[in-house]
Amino acid sequence: MFSSQIAPYLKKEGKVSYSAPSNIALVKYWGKHGVQLPQNASLSFTLSNCKTLTSVTYSKRETNSQDFDFKFLFEGKPKPSFEPKIQTFFERIYKYCPFLKDFSFVIDSQNTFPHSSGIASSASGMAALSQCLVAIEKELGNGLSEEQMLQKASFLARLGSGSACRSLEGPVTVWGAHENIEGSSDEYAVKVPFEMHKVFNNYQDTVLLVDKGEKQVSSTVGHNLMHGHPFAEQRFQQANHNLKDLAEVMQSGNIEQFIHIVESEALTLHAMMMTSSPYFILMKPETMEVINRIWKFRETTKIPVCFTLDAGANVHVLYPESVKEDVLSFINRELISFCQNKQYICDIVGLGVQKL
Protein backbone atom coordinates (compact mmCIF):
# COMPACT_ATOMS: atom_id res chain seq x y z
CA MET A 1 0.00 0.00 0.00
CA PHE A 2 2.77 2.43 0.91
CA SER A 3 5.64 0.95 -1.12
CA SER A 4 7.19 2.96 -3.94
CA GLN A 5 9.70 2.60 -6.78
CA ILE A 6 11.02 5.99 -7.91
CA ALA A 7 14.38 5.44 -9.64
CA PRO A 8 15.69 7.19 -11.69
CA TYR A 9 15.73 9.95 -9.10
CA LEU A 10 14.97 13.57 -9.97
CA LYS A 11 17.56 14.86 -7.48
CA LYS A 12 20.94 13.70 -6.21
CA GLU A 13 21.06 15.78 -3.06
CA GLY A 14 18.99 18.09 -0.93
CA LYS A 15 17.79 19.00 2.54
CA VAL A 16 14.37 18.97 4.19
CA SER A 17 13.32 20.23 7.62
CA TYR A 18 10.16 19.65 9.64
CA SER A 19 8.94 19.98 13.20
CA ALA A 20 6.55 17.55 14.87
CA PRO A 21 4.95 17.88 18.31
CA SER A 22 4.45 15.37 21.06
CA ASN A 23 0.92 14.26 21.89
CA ILE A 24 -0.95 13.18 24.99
CA ALA A 25 -3.43 10.32 24.79
CA LEU A 26 -6.82 10.89 26.41
CA VAL A 27 -7.95 7.34 25.64
CA LYS A 28 -4.86 5.18 26.17
CA TYR A 29 -3.51 2.26 24.24
CA TRP A 30 -1.59 -0.29 26.29
CA GLY A 31 -0.80 -3.54 24.58
CA LYS A 32 0.10 -4.23 20.97
CA HIS A 33 0.38 -7.10 18.50
CA GLY A 34 2.12 -7.80 15.23
CA VAL A 35 4.51 -5.05 14.15
CA GLN A 36 3.53 -2.03 16.22
CA LEU A 37 -0.22 -2.55 15.92
CA PRO A 38 -2.49 -1.47 18.79
CA GLN A 39 -4.79 -3.80 20.70
CA ASN A 40 -7.32 -0.96 21.03
CA ALA A 41 -7.94 2.40 19.46
CA SER A 42 -6.61 5.54 21.19
CA LEU A 43 -7.46 9.24 20.99
CA SER A 44 -5.03 12.07 21.69
CA PHE A 45 -4.54 15.80 21.87
CA THR A 46 -1.77 16.92 19.56
CA LEU A 47 0.43 19.41 21.42
CA SER A 48 2.08 22.55 20.14
CA ASN A 49 5.11 23.68 22.16
CA CYS A 50 6.74 20.34 23.07
CA LYS A 51 8.15 19.39 19.68
CA THR A 52 11.15 18.04 17.81
CA LEU A 53 12.80 19.99 14.98
CA THR A 54 14.53 17.72 12.48
CA SER A 55 16.58 18.38 9.35
CA VAL A 56 17.66 15.60 7.01
CA THR A 57 20.39 16.20 4.44
CA TYR A 58 20.63 13.57 1.72
CA SER A 59 23.14 12.84 -1.07
CA LYS A 60 23.26 10.09 -3.71
CA ARG A 61 25.78 7.34 -2.99
CA GLU A 62 28.28 6.59 -5.76
CA THR A 63 28.16 2.82 -5.32
CA ASN A 64 25.36 0.42 -4.48
CA SER A 65 25.29 -0.99 -0.97
CA GLN A 66 23.22 -3.34 1.11
CA ASP A 67 23.77 -1.19 4.18
CA PHE A 68 22.24 2.09 5.33
CA ASP A 69 24.51 5.11 5.54
CA PHE A 70 23.47 7.75 8.05
CA LYS A 71 24.73 9.94 10.86
CA PHE A 72 22.56 11.14 13.73
CA LEU A 73 23.17 14.48 15.41
CA PHE A 74 21.36 15.80 18.46
CA GLU A 75 21.56 19.56 18.82
CA GLY A 76 24.36 19.55 16.24
CA LYS A 77 26.53 16.98 18.02
CA PRO A 78 26.94 13.27 17.19
CA LYS A 79 24.84 10.96 19.35
CA PRO A 80 25.87 7.40 18.49
CA SER A 81 23.70 5.96 21.28
CA PHE A 82 20.59 6.76 19.22
CA GLU A 83 21.86 5.24 15.97
CA PRO A 84 20.74 1.64 16.73
CA LYS A 85 17.16 2.92 17.02
CA ILE A 86 17.46 4.63 13.61
CA GLN A 87 19.00 1.46 12.17
CA THR A 88 16.06 -0.63 13.40
CA PHE A 89 13.62 1.97 12.08
CA PHE A 90 15.25 1.99 8.62
CA GLU A 91 15.18 -1.81 8.51
CA ARG A 92 11.46 -1.79 9.28
CA ILE A 93 10.53 0.82 6.69
CA TYR A 94 12.97 -0.10 3.89
CA LYS A 95 10.39 -1.97 1.82
CA TYR A 96 8.21 1.16 1.89
CA CYS A 97 11.15 3.52 1.21
CA PRO A 98 13.57 1.64 -1.08
CA PHE A 99 15.58 4.80 -1.76
CA LEU A 100 17.09 4.57 1.75
CA LYS A 101 20.06 2.43 0.63
CA ASP A 102 20.79 4.65 -2.39
CA PHE A 103 21.52 7.79 -0.35
CA SER A 104 23.63 8.96 2.57
CA PHE A 105 21.77 10.87 5.28
CA VAL A 106 22.66 13.30 8.03
CA ILE A 107 19.83 13.57 10.55
CA ASP A 108 20.01 16.58 12.87
CA SER A 109 17.36 16.88 15.61
CA GLN A 110 16.67 19.08 18.58
CA ASN A 111 13.82 19.37 21.05
CA THR A 112 12.11 22.53 22.21
CA PHE A 113 11.71 21.03 25.68
CA PRO A 114 14.64 20.44 28.05
CA HIS A 115 16.63 17.24 27.63
CA SER A 116 15.79 14.73 30.39
CA SER A 117 12.71 16.77 31.25
CA GLY A 118 10.62 13.65 31.62
CA ILE A 119 8.76 14.38 28.38
CA ALA A 120 9.10 11.45 25.98
CA SER A 121 10.60 12.60 22.69
CA SER A 122 10.13 9.35 20.75
CA ALA A 123 6.70 10.41 19.43
CA SER A 124 7.77 13.85 18.24
CA GLY A 125 11.17 12.61 17.04
CA MET A 126 9.90 9.73 14.94
CA ALA A 127 7.04 11.82 13.56
CA ALA A 128 9.42 14.58 12.44
CA LEU A 129 11.89 12.10 10.89
CA SER A 130 9.11 10.23 9.08
CA GLN A 131 7.72 13.44 7.61
CA CYS A 132 11.23 14.37 6.42
CA LEU A 133 11.66 10.99 4.70
CA VAL A 134 8.31 11.26 2.94
CA ALA A 135 9.23 14.80 1.82
CA ILE A 136 12.53 13.47 0.42
CA GLU A 137 10.63 10.74 -1.42
CA LYS A 138 8.44 13.39 -3.02
CA GLU A 139 11.49 15.44 -4.05
CA LEU A 140 13.00 12.34 -5.64
CA GLY A 141 9.98 11.93 -7.89
CA ASN A 142 7.14 10.17 -6.10
CA GLY A 143 3.99 12.15 -6.91
CA LEU A 144 2.38 11.99 -3.47
CA SER A 145 -0.41 14.40 -2.60
CA GLU A 146 -0.29 16.26 0.72
CA GLU A 147 -2.92 13.91 2.13
CA GLN A 148 -0.97 10.86 0.98
CA MET A 149 2.24 12.27 2.47
CA LEU A 150 0.62 12.72 5.89
CA GLN A 151 -0.87 9.25 5.82
CA LYS A 152 2.39 7.59 4.79
CA ALA A 153 4.39 9.63 7.33
CA SER A 154 1.97 8.49 10.06
CA PHE A 155 2.32 4.89 8.86
CA LEU A 156 6.13 5.10 8.96
CA ALA A 157 6.17 6.90 12.32
CA ARG A 158 4.13 4.08 13.86
CA LEU A 159 6.87 1.64 12.89
CA GLY A 160 9.37 3.76 14.81
CA SER A 161 7.27 4.47 17.89
CA GLY A 162 3.61 3.51 18.14
CA SER A 163 2.23 6.76 19.52
CA ALA A 164 4.33 8.79 17.05
CA CYS A 165 1.71 8.20 14.37
CA ARG A 166 -0.68 10.47 16.32
CA SER A 167 1.67 13.48 16.04
CA LEU A 168 1.32 14.15 12.30
CA GLU A 169 -2.03 15.96 12.48
CA GLY A 170 -4.17 17.72 15.06
CA PRO A 171 -5.74 18.96 17.20
CA VAL A 172 -7.27 15.52 17.94
CA THR A 173 -6.28 12.25 16.30
CA VAL A 174 -7.32 8.61 16.57
CA TRP A 175 -5.04 5.62 16.04
CA GLY A 176 -6.63 2.21 15.73
CA ALA A 177 -9.58 0.89 13.77
CA HIS A 178 -12.82 1.94 15.46
CA GLU A 179 -16.33 1.53 14.10
CA ASN A 180 -17.37 5.04 15.16
CA ILE A 181 -14.39 6.85 13.59
CA GLU A 182 -14.62 6.99 9.81
CA GLY A 183 -11.35 6.16 8.08
CA SER A 184 -9.64 4.95 11.26
CA SER A 185 -6.92 2.32 10.93
CA ASP A 186 -4.50 0.25 12.98
CA GLU A 187 -1.75 1.19 10.52
CA TYR A 188 -1.82 4.99 10.86
CA ALA A 189 -3.60 7.74 12.75
CA VAL A 190 -6.32 9.99 11.38
CA LYS A 191 -7.66 13.39 12.31
CA VAL A 192 -11.07 13.02 13.94
CA PRO A 193 -13.83 13.34 11.32
CA PHE A 194 -16.00 15.71 13.33
CA GLU A 195 -16.04 19.31 14.48
CA MET A 196 -15.16 19.75 18.14
CA HIS A 197 -17.20 21.86 20.53
CA LYS A 198 -15.70 25.32 21.02
CA VAL A 199 -14.85 24.60 24.68
CA PHE A 200 -12.04 22.37 23.41
CA ASN A 201 -10.53 25.07 21.21
CA ASN A 202 -7.06 26.05 22.47
CA TYR A 203 -7.27 23.49 25.29
CA GLN A 204 -4.36 23.82 27.70
CA ASP A 205 -1.94 21.12 28.88
CA THR A 206 0.44 22.10 31.66
CA VAL A 207 2.93 19.29 32.23
CA LEU A 208 4.13 19.00 35.83
CA LEU A 209 7.62 17.47 35.83
CA VAL A 210 7.27 15.33 38.92
CA ASP A 211 10.08 12.93 38.03
CA LYS A 212 12.63 13.53 35.28
CA GLY A 213 14.49 10.27 35.76
CA GLU A 214 14.43 7.24 33.50
CA LYS A 215 11.46 4.94 34.06
CA GLN A 216 12.30 1.68 35.83
CA VAL A 217 10.13 -0.18 33.29
CA SER A 218 10.11 0.86 29.63
CA SER A 219 6.88 1.30 27.72
CA THR A 220 7.93 -1.53 25.38
CA VAL A 221 8.23 -3.94 28.30
CA GLY A 222 4.94 -2.66 29.75
CA HIS A 223 3.09 -3.21 26.48
CA ASN A 224 4.40 -6.78 26.28
CA LEU A 225 3.08 -7.51 29.78
CA MET A 226 -0.45 -7.16 28.42
CA HIS A 227 0.03 -10.57 26.77
CA GLY A 228 -1.60 -12.93 29.25
CA HIS A 229 -2.74 -10.09 31.50
CA PRO A 230 -5.85 -11.22 33.44
CA PHE A 231 -7.75 -8.04 32.58
CA ALA A 232 -6.43 -7.44 29.06
CA GLU A 233 -9.55 -8.24 27.02
CA GLN A 234 -11.82 -6.25 29.34
CA ARG A 235 -9.41 -3.33 29.10
CA PHE A 236 -9.35 -3.33 25.30
CA GLN A 237 -13.17 -3.35 25.23
CA GLN A 238 -13.32 -0.58 27.83
CA ALA A 239 -10.93 1.64 25.88
CA ASN A 240 -12.91 1.30 22.65
CA HIS A 241 -16.15 2.06 24.54
CA ASN A 242 -14.55 5.10 26.19
CA LEU A 243 -13.35 6.36 22.82
CA LYS A 244 -16.87 6.21 21.44
CA ASP A 245 -18.18 8.15 24.44
CA LEU A 246 -15.34 10.68 24.40
CA ALA A 247 -15.85 11.39 20.70
CA GLU A 248 -19.48 12.24 21.46
CA VAL A 249 -18.49 14.37 24.44
CA MET A 250 -15.99 16.36 22.39
CA GLN A 251 -18.77 17.26 19.98
CA SER A 252 -21.39 18.08 22.64
CA GLY A 253 -19.08 19.96 25.00
CA ASN A 254 -20.08 18.00 28.12
CA ILE A 255 -17.05 18.97 30.17
CA GLU A 256 -18.03 16.94 33.25
CA GLN A 257 -18.17 13.74 31.24
CA PHE A 258 -14.91 14.68 29.50
CA ILE A 259 -13.21 14.95 32.90
CA HIS A 260 -14.66 11.63 34.06
CA ILE A 261 -13.51 9.68 31.01
CA VAL A 262 -10.04 11.26 30.81
CA GLU A 263 -9.18 10.75 34.48
CA SER A 264 -10.60 7.21 34.49
CA GLU A 265 -8.47 6.34 31.46
CA ALA A 266 -5.33 7.66 33.15
CA LEU A 267 -5.90 5.65 36.31
CA THR A 268 -6.86 2.52 34.37
CA LEU A 269 -3.58 2.70 32.44
CA HIS A 270 -1.66 2.58 35.70
CA ALA A 271 -3.99 -0.08 37.10
CA MET A 272 -2.91 -2.33 34.21
CA MET A 273 0.71 -1.81 35.26
CA MET A 274 -0.05 -2.60 38.89
CA THR A 275 -1.89 -5.83 38.02
CA SER A 276 0.51 -7.25 35.42
CA SER A 277 3.03 -9.99 36.15
CA PRO A 278 5.55 -8.77 37.07
CA TYR A 279 3.70 -5.76 38.49
CA PHE A 280 5.17 -2.28 38.73
CA ILE A 281 4.27 1.28 39.73
CA LEU A 282 5.42 4.31 37.72
CA MET A 283 3.56 6.90 39.79
CA LYS A 284 5.43 8.62 42.61
CA PRO A 285 4.05 9.85 45.95
CA GLU A 286 4.13 13.37 44.47
CA THR A 287 1.95 12.17 41.59
CA MET A 288 -0.75 11.07 44.02
CA GLU A 289 -0.50 14.29 46.01
CA VAL A 290 -0.94 16.37 42.87
CA ILE A 291 -3.99 14.31 41.82
CA ASN A 292 -5.63 14.73 45.21
CA ARG A 293 -5.03 18.48 45.20
CA ILE A 294 -6.50 18.80 41.70
CA TRP A 295 -9.60 16.94 42.90
CA LYS A 296 -9.95 19.18 45.94
CA PHE A 297 -9.41 22.37 43.91
CA ARG A 298 -12.01 21.31 41.34
CA GLU A 299 -14.54 20.43 44.03
CA THR A 300 -14.18 23.71 45.92
CA THR A 301 -13.91 26.09 42.95
CA LYS A 302 -16.00 24.24 40.30
CA ILE A 303 -13.25 25.13 37.81
CA PRO A 304 -13.15 22.36 35.12
CA VAL A 305 -9.54 21.26 35.50
CA CYS A 306 -8.51 17.62 35.30
CA PHE A 307 -5.43 15.45 34.90
CA THR A 308 -4.13 12.69 32.72
CA LEU A 309 -1.01 10.57 33.01
CA ASP A 310 1.30 8.98 30.50
CA ALA A 311 3.35 5.88 31.27
CA GLY A 312 5.30 7.73 33.94
CA ALA A 313 5.05 9.93 37.02
CA ASN A 314 4.48 13.31 35.39
CA VAL A 315 1.02 14.87 35.52
CA HIS A 316 -0.65 16.57 32.55
CA VAL A 317 -3.05 19.21 33.85
CA LEU A 318 -5.82 19.81 31.29
CA TYR A 319 -8.19 22.79 31.24
CA PRO A 320 -9.99 25.24 28.92
CA GLU A 321 -8.19 28.44 27.95
CA SER A 322 -10.93 30.47 29.69
CA VAL A 323 -9.70 29.38 33.14
CA LYS A 324 -5.97 29.55 32.38
CA GLU A 325 -5.20 32.35 34.82
CA ASP A 326 -6.96 30.62 37.73
CA VAL A 327 -5.35 27.24 37.05
CA LEU A 328 -1.82 28.61 36.66
CA SER A 329 -2.26 30.50 39.91
CA PHE A 330 -3.33 27.25 41.58
CA ILE A 331 -0.35 25.39 40.09
CA ASN A 332 2.12 27.99 41.31
CA ARG A 333 0.49 28.14 44.71
CA GLU A 334 -0.08 24.45 45.46
CA LEU A 335 1.50 22.11 42.93
CA ILE A 336 4.88 23.52 41.96
CA SER A 337 6.50 22.21 45.14
CA PHE A 338 5.88 18.64 43.91
CA CYS A 339 7.81 19.24 40.67
CA GLN A 340 11.52 18.55 40.37
CA ASN A 341 13.32 21.89 40.48
CA LYS A 342 9.84 23.48 40.43
CA GLN A 343 9.67 22.85 36.68
CA TYR A 344 6.59 22.62 34.54
CA ILE A 345 5.87 23.16 30.85
CA CYS A 346 2.88 25.06 29.48
CA ASP A 347 1.51 23.64 26.27
CA ILE A 348 -1.63 23.90 24.17
CA VAL A 349 -3.33 21.76 21.54
CA GLY A 350 -1.72 22.11 18.11
CA LEU A 351 -1.99 21.07 14.49
CA GLY A 352 0.83 18.58 13.90
CA VAL A 353 3.86 18.68 11.60
CA GLN A 354 5.10 21.92 10.09
CA LYS A 355 7.65 22.59 7.38
CA LEU A 356 10.61 24.63 8.63
N, C-alpha and C positions, 0 to 999 in steps of 0.2 A: 504493500500500500504506500509506503513512504520511501521505497528504494528509488534510486535514480542512476542513470548513466549519462554523463555529460561531456565526455571527451569527444572531440578535441576542445580544449578549454579556451574561452574567450580572453582570459587574462593569465599572466604568468606570476603576477605578484600584486599585493594590495594590502589594505588594512581596514578593518571594520571595528567599530566601538559601540557598545550598548550598555545600558544599566538595567538591572532587574532588581525588584524589591523582594524582601522576605514576605511571608504571609503567616497569618495565624488562623488555624482551623477552629471553627465554632462547633461543627460536628466532626469528631475525630475519626481518623482511621488508625487502627492498631491491629496489625496482622495482615500478612500478604501471602500471595501464592505465585507460582510461576516465576517469571522474570519481572519483578517489581510491579506486580498487579495487586490491587487492593482487595481485601476480603469484604469491605463495605464502602459505600460512597461517602465522601466527605465534602464539607462546604467551608469555605474560608474567606476571610477578609484579606484582600491584597493590601499591603502597607505602602507607604510612600517614602519615608525618610530613611528607614533601615534598608539599605540596598548595596549591591555590589556593582562596581563599574569595571568593565572588562574590555580590553582591546586585544584583538588577535591580528598579528601580522603574518602574512603567508607568502611563500615564494616557491616556484616550481622546482622540484628536485631534478638534477641532471641525469641521474640514473634511477632505474626502477629498483624498488626495495620491498621486502616483505615486512619491514618494520615501520613503526611510526617514528617520526622525527619531530620532537617538540621540546620547548623549554618553558617552564612555568615560573613566572615572577610574581611576587606578592609585594605590592607597594614599591615596584621597581627593582627589587632584590631577589635573587634566585631562592627558591624554596623547594629543594629536592624532596622534602618529606611529603609533599602533596602530589608528586609526579606519579606514584603508583596508582593513585585514585584516577588521575587523568588517563593513564595507560588502560586501566580496566574499563573506563568509560568509552574510550576509543575502540577497544575490542568489541564492546557491546553494540556500538552504533555503526561499525564499519560497513556492514551490509546495506545500511541505509544511506551511508555517506562514503561511497567508494573512492572519492577523491582524496581521502585522508592520507593514504600512503604515497600519493603523488606530489605532496607538498611538505615543506618544512614550516613549522608554526612557532611563533613566540606569543605566549599567552601572558598578558600582564593584567592583574586584578588588584583592586583595592576596595575596602569596605568603608561606608560612611559612618559606621558605628565602631566603637573602640574594639580593638583586638582583645580576645578573651573577656568580652563583656558579658558572656553568658547568652548572647543571641546567636543561634545557629546560623551559619553562613552558607550551609550546603544548598539550601533552597535557592537563595538569591544567586549564589555563585554558579550553580549548574544551569539555572535559567538564563543567566547572562551569557555564559559560554555557548549554550545551545542556540540562542538567538544569533550569536556571532557566526556560528558554523553554517546556519541556514542562510544567513546573509551572504557569506562567502560562496555558498553553492549557487545562489542566484547570480552573483557577479560572474561566476564561471560559465554560466549559460543555461541554468535550469530556470525555465519560465514560470516560477511559482508566483501566485497571487499573494497579496498581503495576508489574506485569510489562510491560505495554504501554508504560508511561512509560519504563522503563529501556531497553527495546529501541529506542524511537523516539529517546531521548536519545543512545544509542550511534550510531544511524544518522546523526543530525544532526552529532554530534561528529566523525565520520569525514569529513564534508564540510568541516569546518574544519581539521582536522589528522588525518591518517590514524591514527596511533597513539593519538589521543585516545579513540577508540571503546573501547579496552581499559581505560579508567580508570573506567568506570561501576560495575563489579562487581569482586569479588575472592573469595578471594586469588589465583586463577589464572584467566586468561581466554584465549580463543582467538579470533583474528580471521582470517577466511578460510575458505572452504568446504573441508572435509577429510573424507574418507570415514570416518575413525575417530572423529570428534567429532560426536556426534549434535546436530543443530540448528545446526551451524556455518554461517556465511554470509560472503560477501564484503562484504555491505552493513552489517553490524554485528558486534560482538563478543558472545560468549556465555561464561558461566561454565562451566568444565569439568564435564562430566556424570559425574564420578566422585569418589569419596572419596580424598583424598590420604593417603599413609602419614604416620604421626605425626611422623616425622623432619622433615617439611617444615612442621609447625606452628610459627608464630612465627619463620619463617626470617628471618635478619638480612641487611641490605644496608647496608654502610658505604661511602659514596661518597667516594672520594679526589679532591679538587679539584686535579687536576694542572695544568689550564690553564683559567682563567676567561675567557679572551678569546673574541672572536667567531670562529667557524670560517671558514677561508679559502674553503671550499666548502660551500654550504648543502645541507641534506638534500634539498630539492626538486631542485636541480641534480644531486646524486648519484643520486637515483632515476631521473632521466631518462637518465643515462648507461648504465643497464642496457639501453636500447633499442639493439640491435646489439652488445651486449657479447659477446665470443667465448665466455664461459662461462655466459651467462645461463640457458639452458635446463637445463644440468646443475645449476646452483645452485638453481633453483626446485624441481627434483626432489629434490635433497639436503635442502632445508629441510623439505619435506613428509614425507620419510622420517624425518628427525630428530625431527619433531614426533610422529610415531607412536611412535617409540622412547622419547621423553621422557615421553609420556603414560603409557606402561607403567611406566617407571622411577619416576614420581611416585606410582604406586599400590603398587609393590613395595618401594620404599625402598632401592633399589640406589644408594647414594650415590656409589660409584666411577664408575658409568656416568653418573650425573647430571653429575658433574664433567667427564667426558670430552666429553659432548655440549655442555654449556654453554660450555666454553672453546673447543671447536672451532668452534661457531657464531660466537662473538665474533671469532675470528681470520679466519674465512671472510668475515665482513662486511667487514673491512678489506682482505682480499685482493681482493675485488671492486672496492674503490676503487683499489687499487694496479695493477689490470690493466684499468681502463677507459681510454677515450680521449676527452678527456685524462685522464691518471692523476693521482692525488693521494694524499697521506698525511695523515691527521688525528691519528695517534698522535705523541707527543713522545718524546724520549729518556727522560724520566722515566717515561712509560707502560711502556716496555720494561723499565726497571730494576725497577719495581714488580712486573711480571709474573714476572720471573726470581726475585725474592725470595720471592714467593708460592709458586712451584714448589719452591724450595729448602726453605722452611719446612715445606711439606706433606710433602716427602720425608723430612725429618729427624725431624719430630714425629708424623707420621701423623694429624695433625689435618685433618679434611675441609673445608678452606677452598679456595675457588676464586674466579675472577674472571669478569666479563663486561664488555663494552665497548658503549657506544652509539656513535652516529656522531660521535665526538669523542675527546678525549685522556683524559678522566676514567675512573677505574677503579672499578667496582662490586665490592666484596669480599663474597662470599656465603658464609654459613656457618650451621649450626644454632645455635639459642639455647644449647644445652648447652655449647658451646665459646666462648661470647661473651667471657668473661674472658680466656682465653688469646689469642684473636685480637686483641682490643683492645690487649692488652699488646704483642703483636707489631707492630701498626700504630704504636703510639706509640714503640716502640723502633727500628723499622727503616724504616717507610714514610712517616712524617709529614714527613720532611725533603724528600720529593719533591713535596709539596703546596704550592701557592701560599699563602703566609702561614700554613703549617702547618694549613690548614683541611680538615676532613672533616665529613661529615654522617652521623649514625647513623640508619638507618631500619629498618623491619620490614614484613613483608607485612601488607596491610590489606584492607578490605572494600569500598572504592569510595566512591561519593557519600554524603554525609550532609546532612540538612536542618539548617540553623543556626537 
